[in-house]
C-alpha cells in the first residue's frame, strides 16, 4: 500500500502534516516525538505575524456574547488598571477567583452567560468568559481547540 505524507501551512501560519493512504486501512499507528520550548511572556506577545484581521477575533459569537453581568464583572475587574497591558492578567485573576472547575456542569454548547451564572465550568467555559470579557473592552480573543486522546481540550 502506498501512503503520502505532506507538510502544509494553515491560514494562521501553523505547520501541519497530513497523510493519505491508497486502499483500505485496517489500522494505523502514529508516533509523534519532539520538544516544546516555552517561556513566560507575561501574557504579551510581540513580533508575531498575525495573518487574520482583528475583525475575526472581536466579532460576537453565540458562545461568548457579553451580557450585563459579564460587563459589570469586567468593568470591576479592570477598573483600577490604567495600563492596557494590566487588563488581561486582572481579568484572568478575577475570573479564577469567582469560578470553580467542575467537569459536570456544562457542555460544548453552554454559553459564557450560562457559565458565568453557575460560576462553574471547564477550560472551554473559562475561555468563553474570558473572550466575552476581552470583547467588552474591544480586545480580540479566540478559542483554540486541541484533540487529546480521550477528549477535546479548549482554551
Sine and cosine of phi, psi and omega as CSV:
sin_phi,cos_phi,sin_psi,cos_psi,sin_omega,cos_omega
0.00,0.00,0.67,-0.75,0.00,-1.00
-0.99,-0.11,0.66,-0.75,0.09,-1.00
-0.72,-0.69,0.37,-0.93,-0.06,-1.00
-0.69,-0.72,0.79,-0.61,0.04,-1.00
-0.92,-0.38,0.83,-0.56,-0.02,-1.00
-0.85,-0.53,0.62,-0.78,0.11,-0.99
-1.00,-0.07,0.63,-0.78,0.01,-1.00
-0.56,-0.83,0.10,-1.00,0.01,-1.00
-0.75,-0.66,0.75,-0.66,0.01,-1.00
-0.99,0.12,-0.01,-1.00,-0.08,-1.00
-0.93,0.36,-0.22,0.97,0.05,-1.00
-1.00,-0.07,-0.04,1.00,-0.01,-1.00
1.00,-0.01,0.10,0.99,0.02,-1.00
-0.98,0.18,0.70,-0.71,0.06,-1.00
-0.99,0.12,0.72,-0.69,0.10,-1.00
-0.63,-0.78,0.23,-0.97,0.01,-1.00
-0.84,-0.55,0.61,-0.79,0.12,-0.99
-0.75,-0.66,0.51,-0.86,-0.07,-1.00
-0.80,-0.59,0.60,-0.80,0.12,-0.99
-0.76,-0.65,0.52,-0.86,-0.01,-1.00
-0.80,-0.61,0.67,-0.74,0.08,-1.00
-0.99,0.13,0.75,-0.66,0.06,-1.00
1.00,-0.04,0.13,-0.99,0.00,-1.00
-0.94,0.34,0.54,-0.84,0.01,-1.00
-0.82,-0.57,0.82,-0.58,0.00,-1.00
-1.00,-0.01,-0.45,0.89,0.08,-1.00
-0.34,-0.94,0.34,-0.94,0.03,-1.00
-0.53,-0.85,0.62,-0.78,0.04,-1.00
-0.80,-0.59,0.78,-0.63,0.00,-1.00
-0.87,-0.49,0.80,-0.60,0.05,-1.00
-0.90,-0.44,0.81,-0.58,0.00,-1.00
-0.87,-0.50,0.77,-0.64,0.05,-1.00
-0.76,-0.65,0.48,-0.88,0.05,-1.00
0.22,-0.98,0.02,-1.00,0.03,-1.00
-0.91,-0.41,0.62,-0.78,0.10,-0.99
-0.92,-0.38,0.85,-0.53,-0.01,-1.00
-0.96,-0.29,0.85,-0.52,0.01,-1.00
-0.81,-0.59,0.32,-0.95,0.09,-1.00
-0.41,-0.91,0.45,-0.89,-0.05,-1.00
-0.98,0.22,0.82,-0.57,0.05,-1.00
-0.93,-0.36,0.14,0.99,-0.06,-1.00
0.82,0.58,0.64,0.76,0.06,-1.00
0.92,0.38,0.33,0.95,0.00,-1.00
-0.88,-0.48,0.82,-0.58,0.06,-1.00
-0.93,-0.37,0.82,-0.57,0.02,-1.00
-0.75,-0.66,0.52,-0.86,0.04,-1.00
0.99,0.14,0.02,1.00,0.01,-1.00
-0.98,0.19,0.56,-0.83,0.05,-1.00
-1.00,0.02,0.87,-0.49,0.03,-1.00
-0.98,-0.19,0.90,-0.44,-0.10,-1.00
-1.00,0.03,-0.31,0.95,-0.02,-1.00
-0.96,-0.27,0.67,-0.74,0.04,-1.00
-0.89,0.46,0.50,-0.86,-0.02,-1.00
-0.83,0.56,-0.48,0.88,-0.02,-1.00
-0.83,0.55,-0.46,0.89,0.04,-1.00
-0.93,0.36,-0.39,0.92,-0.07,-1.00
-0.96,-0.28,-0.17,0.99,0.00,-1.00
-0.94,-0.35,0.11,0.99,0.04,-1.00
-0.99,0.13,0.45,-0.89,0.02,-1.00
-0.94,0.33,0.59,-0.81,0.15,-0.99
-0.80,-0.60,0.42,-0.91,-0.01,-1.00
-0.84,0.54,-0.53,0.85,-0.06,-1.00
-1.00,0.10,-0.26,0.96,-0.07,-1.00
-0.80,-0.61,0.53,0.85,0.04,-1.00
-0.93,0.36,0.60,-0.80,0.04,-1.00
-1.00,0.07,0.81,-0.59,0.11,-0.99
-0.94,-0.34,0.10,-0.99,-0.06,-1.00
-0.85,0.52,-0.60,0.80,0.00,-1.00
-0.91,0.41,-0.68,0.74,0.03,-1.00
-0.93,0.38,-0.63,0.78,0.03,-1.00
-0.89,0.46,-0.69,0.72,0.01,-1.00
-0.89,0.45,-0.72,0.69,0.04,-1.00
-0.85,0.52,-0.72,0.69,-0.02,-1.00
-0.88,0.47,-0.73,0.68,0.01,-1.00
-0.84,0.54,-0.72,0.70,-0.02,-1.00
-0.93,0.36,-0.57,0.82,-0.02,-1.00
-0.92,0.38,-0.52,0.85,-0.10,-1.00
-0.91,-0.41,0.10,1.00,-0.12,-0.99
-0.88,0.48,-0.44,0.90,-0.01,-1.00
-0.99,-0.10,0.01,1.00,-0.03,-1.00
-1.00,-0.05,0.97,-0.24,0.01,-1.00
-0.97,0.23,-0.56,0.83,-0.01,-1.00
-1.00,0.02,0.72,-0.70,0.01,-1.00
-0.84,0.54,-0.56,0.83,-0.06,-1.00
-0.92,0.40,-0.30,0.95,0.01,-1.00
-1.00,0.05,-0.26,0.97,-0.12,-0.99
-0.92,0.40,-0.70,0.71,-0.04,-1.00
-0.90,0.43,-0.75,0.66,0.07,-1.00
-0.87,0.50,-0.61,0.79,0.04,-1.00
-0.89,0.46,-0.67,0.74,0.04,-1.00
-0.89,0.46,-0.70,0.71,0.00,-1.00
-0.87,0.50,-0.73,0.68,-0.01,-1.00
-0.90,0.44,-0.71,0.71,0.00,-1.00
-0.90,0.45,-0.65,0.76,0.01,-1.00
-0.90,0.44,-0.68,0.73,0.01,-1.00
-0.92,0.39,-0.50,0.87,0.02,-1.00
-0.95,0.32,-0.50,0.87,-0.09,-1.00
-0.98,-0.22,-0.08,1.00,-0.04,-1.00
-0.83,-0.55,0.45,-0.90,0.07,-1.00
-0.82,-0.57,0.49,-0.87,-0.01,-1.00
-0.98,0.20,0.78,-0.63,0.00,-1.00
-0.47,-0.88,0.88,-0.47,-0.02,-1.00
-0.94,0.33,-0.25,0.97,-0.21,-0.98
-0.93,-0.36,0.30,0.96,-0.09,-1.00
-0.93,-0.36,-0.33,0.94,-0.10,-1.00
-0.71,-0.71,0.12,-0.99,0.10,-1.00
-0.65,-0.76,-0.07,-1.00,-0.10,-1.00
-0.92,0.40,-0.24,0.97,-0.02,-1.00
-0.97,-0.23,0.08,1.00,0.00,-1.00
-0.96,0.28,0.72,-0.69,-0.06,-1.00
-1.00,0.07,0.28,-0.96,0.05,-1.00
-0.85,0.53,-0.66,0.75,0.00,-1.00
-0.89,0.46,-0.69,0.73,0.02,-1.00
-0.91,0.40,-0.66,0.75,0.01,-1.00
-0.90,0.43,-0.67,0.74,-0.02,-1.00
-0.91,0.41,-0.58,0.81,0.01,-1.00
-0.90,0.43,-0.67,0.74,-0.03,-1.00
-0.98,0.18,-0.34,0.94,-0.03,-1.00
0.88,0.48,0.41,0.91,0.02,-1.00
-0.66,-0.75,0.46,-0.89,0.07,-1.00
0.19,-0.98,-0.17,-0.99,0.02,-1.00
-0.90,-0.44,-0.10,-0.99,-0.10,-1.00
-0.79,0.61,-0.70,0.72,-0.03,-1.00
-0.91,0.42,-0.55,0.84,0.01,-1.00
-0.93,0.36,-0.68,0.73,0.06,-1.00
-0.87,0.49,-0.63,0.77,0.01,-1.00
-0.92,0.40,-0.70,0.72,0.02,-1.00
-0.84,0.55,-0.71,0.70,-0.03,-1.00
-0.92,0.40,-0.68,0.73,0.02,-1.00
-0.88,0.47,-0.66,0.75,0.02,-1.00
-0.89,0.45,-0.68,0.73,0.03,-1.00
-0.88,0.48,-0.69,0.72,0.03,-1.00
-0.88,0.47,-0.71,0.70,-0.01,-1.00
-0.88,0.47,-0.65,0.76,0.00,-1.00
-0.93,0.38,-0.45,0.89,0.04,-1.00
-0.85,0.52,-0.62,0.78,0.04,-1.00
-0.94,-0.33,0.48,0.88,0.18,-0.98
0.92,0.39,0.51,0.86,0.18,-0.98
-1.00,-0.04,0.46,-0.89,0.01,-1.00
-1.00,0.03,0.46,-0.89,0.03,-1.00
-0.44,-0.90,0.48,-0.88,0.02,-1.00
-0.58,-0.82,0.50,-0.87,0.04,-1.00
-0.99,-0.11,0.82,-0.57,0.04,-1.00
-0.99,-0.16,0.66,-0.75,0.00,-1.00
-0.88,-0.48,0.75,-0.67,0.05,-1.00
-0.80,-0.60,0.66,-0.75,0.05,-1.00
-1.00,-0.07,0.86,-0.51,0.10,-1.00
-0.97,-0.24,0.27,-0.96,-0.06,-1.00
-0.81,0.59,-0.62,0.78,-0.10,-0.99
-0.97,-0.25,-0.23,0.97,-0.07,-1.00
-0.24,-0.97,0.12,-0.99,0.11,-0.99
-1.00,0.01,0.52,-0.85,0.02,-1.00
-0.78,-0.62,0.74,-0.67,-0.04,-1.00
-0.73,-0.68,0.61,-0.79,0.14,-0.99
-0.43,-0.90,0.00,0.00,0.00,0.00
